[in-house]
Amino acid sequence: MSQRARGRVVAGEPVLPRAGRVEYEEARDDLWAHYNTTGSRDLRENGRFNHRDAVFVRRHEAERAARERDLRAQLADSLRREQEARAALDAVRRVAEIALARFGGLPSVHNGVQSFS
């Protein structure tokens, strides 16, 4: 976070995320429109933006793939924890079933004396 943004936070002013960020596609379209309206460049040159498009599109695809990998890892971790919790509950249920089968009920304590009902 920049010093300017921190100062705004301290002063209680709103800080907009990525307020100054311009996406490549937006800049490309604005430049294309500028070239088209001013006639300063020959728009028939098809290769003028192609090499840049390839670089930025690949970068965006790589970022998207990284986000998907992170989400899949989080999902796998969540599923693993859920399976571990279910396994622990199943173990508790098995112990309770064994106690019920052997002793006809769960142990209870009355006046310091343990008994089975």
N, C-alpha and C positions, 0 to 999 in steps of 0.2 A: 504494500500500500504506500502510495507516495506521501510525502510530507504535506502536500497541499490537501490531499484527501483526509489525512489524519486531522489536520486543522479544521476542516469542515465538520468532521465528526465531533470534535471537542466543542466547536461553536454551536452544535445542534443543527447545522444545515444538512439538507439531504445530499447524499452521495449516490449518484446514479451509476450502476455497474456498466462498464464498457461504453460510457457516453461518447468517447472520442473514437471508438473503433469503427472502421469502415471495412466492410466486407469486400473481397476482391471482385465479386460479380457486380456489385454496385458501382465500384470505381471503373470497371471495364465498360459497363453500360453507359456511364456518364461520359467517359472518354470517347466512346464510339459515337454517342450523340453529338459531342463537341466536334469531332472530325466530320461528321455528316453535315452539320449545320454550317460550319465555317468553310468547308471544302479544303482545309489545310492538309489533309492526307488523302491519298487515293484509297477508297474503301474497297476497291476491287482486288486489292492485295489480300487474298484469303489468309495468308500466313502471318499477318500482322499480330494477331492475338493467339493463334493456335498453340505456339510453344508455351506461352504463359498459362493458357487454359490447362494444358497437360500437367504442368507443375502444380498449379493450385488445386486442380481437381484431385490429383493423386494425394496431395497433402490432406485435403478434406476427407477423402476416403480412408486414409490411414488413421486420422483422428477418430472418425466414426467407428472404425474397426477396433481401435483401442478402447473406446467407451463401451462397445458391445462386449469385449473380452472382460472388462472390469465388472460389468453387470452380470455376466454369466458366472464369474468367480464369486460374486456376492451371493447369487442365487444358489450356487453349489454349496457354499459355506452355510447358508441358511438351512438348506435341505439336510446337510450333514448334522447340524445341531438339532434339528427336529427329530431326525432318526435316532440320535443318541438319547434324547429326552424320552422318546417312545420306548426305547430299549430299557431305560431305567424304570419307567412305569411298568413295563411288562415284568421286570424282575420283582418289583414290589408286589404285583398281583400274584405271581407264582408263589412267593413266600406266604402271602395271605391264604392262597388256596391250600398249600401244604399244611399250614396251621389249622385251617378249618377241617381238613381231612383227618389229621392225626388226633386233634384234640376236641373236635366237635364244635369248636367255636374259638373266638379270639380270647386271649388271656385278659383278665380284668383284675384290678387290684382294689380290695376293700379293706380298710383298716390295716394296711400294711401286709395283708395276706393275699398271695396271688392264687387265683383259681381260674378254672376254665368253665365257661358256660356251655 
